[in-house]
Amino acid sequence: MTGQVNSDAYTPQSGDPHISVSHYDLTLDYKVTTNRLSGTAVVRGTAVASTKTIALDLVGLRATKVRVTGAKAASFRQTDRKLRITLPSELAPGDEFEATILYAGAPRPRRTRWGTIGWEELEDGVLVASQPTGAATWFPCNDVPADKAMYRISVSTDAGYTVAVTGREVSRTTRGGKTTWVYESVAPTATYLATVQIGRYTTEQVALGSVSARLIYPQPLAARVHADFADLGQMMSVFEETFGPYPFEDYVAIVTEDDLEIPLEAQGMGIFGANHIDGVGGLERLVAHELAHQWFGNSVGIAAWHDIWLNEGFACYAEWIWSERSGGPTAHAKALTHYGRLSLLEKDLLLGDPGADLMFDDRIYKRGALTLHALRLTIGDEAFFSALRIWTERYRGEATSTPEFIALAEEVSGMALGGLFEEWLEQRELPALPAGAVVAPVTAARRRGSGRG
């Protein structure tokens, strides 16, 4: 990534606006029974502003040694949130750096206004769910959504456990009672979307059309998993037709033995609790939501958290599209239902800038989806679905913003849409849905728009 990586107003204590990281090389050794993590992180990046200090986020783990290539006199100090590396001479904009950090400790989730996030022990394994600032609980990083990087992650742990990590598995070796799993990710990945999952799991290879995929789950849940993910291939086909080609090398759906409050997305991965798999598809919308995030939020990310509706509104709208394509209520019917529900709730939220406390409020999800539906009703199906496909192609691997989406929608439709988006994004009152159009179910003929426009 190039250019200035700004600190985020919603998470002002995270990130260093003077640097951009291009690659994390993490070598981790983890003991499940004692929750002991030892790590070596090689962080490569570039200065985007003049600086003599590299400030990485690191929480709950202690750095023991730091080395900066080409800077023998570099020193470091650590607070409860930051690892600050002081260089002997200043980096100018465009100068590259490589810092190697040795660190260790007992990783644990950090407490935030959004609950506990990050590295979390399960009954017999590990879950990592970092949105928005939990990545620092397991590796030193520049923990802002705009700063996407490549990853190589090696995890050594007790034999008998399955390790699922961001990226594609490139090797696995067992020696002396330990297995080392190595994964590499060549797709730009935000820190909060990097993950490690460890458990006593069964792994099953499946094909979702041309996309390679894995189901990872505890063996006792096999029947429920097979039932609830039976339509995953059809879901992938619908989303590829609607949003464009799947943006990553493969997809992993992992089910933990433990119950989880909500499902979670990571780069190329959807993470579900045992309570989300009922064996009768009762929570199928959650499977659709997490899969859709691979296009919206993971591949096309956001540069700042105040634009989170671009992640969650799109994933929620994908639920409605899947509903109509799989024989359920149409997207229009779903929109009308949720419009009625939202109209009864308090009107104290600005979708375009909800504030840190409300950034994960369920109204973000539903009003975000309704904003997209209002756009669809305004510009028509052909322009709407063309815009979605252009959005995922043009900004693949990048961090984006609301103004960029509005500009693209205007470009594709040839219409001035500032008033529409002002009503839905910048006003607290719930606008009326555009009148006079009732959209029909999505058909293949209306999903062909693609290209850069």
Secondary structure, DSSP 8 states (H G I E B T S, - for coil): --S----BTTBTTS--TTEEEEEEEEEEEEETTTTEEEEEEEEEEEESS-EEEEEEE--S-EEEEEEETTBTT-EEEE-SSEEEEEEEEEE-TT-EEEEEEEEEE----EEETTEEEEEEEETTEEEEE-TTT-GGGTS-B---TT--EEEEEEEEEETT-EEEESSEEEEEEEETTEEEEEEEEEEEE-GGG--EEEES-EEEEEEETTEEEEEEE-GGGHHHHHHHTTTHHHHHHHHHHHH-S--SSEEEEEE-SS--SS-EEETTEEEE-GGG--SS-TTHHHHHHHHHTTTBTTTBEESSGGGTHHHHHHHHHHHHHHHHHTTS--HHHHHHHHHHHHHTS-----TTS--GGGTT-HHHHHHHHHHHHHHHHHH-HHHHHHHHHHHHHHTTTSEE-HHHHHHHHHHHH-S--HHHHHHHHH-SS-----SS-------GGGG---S--
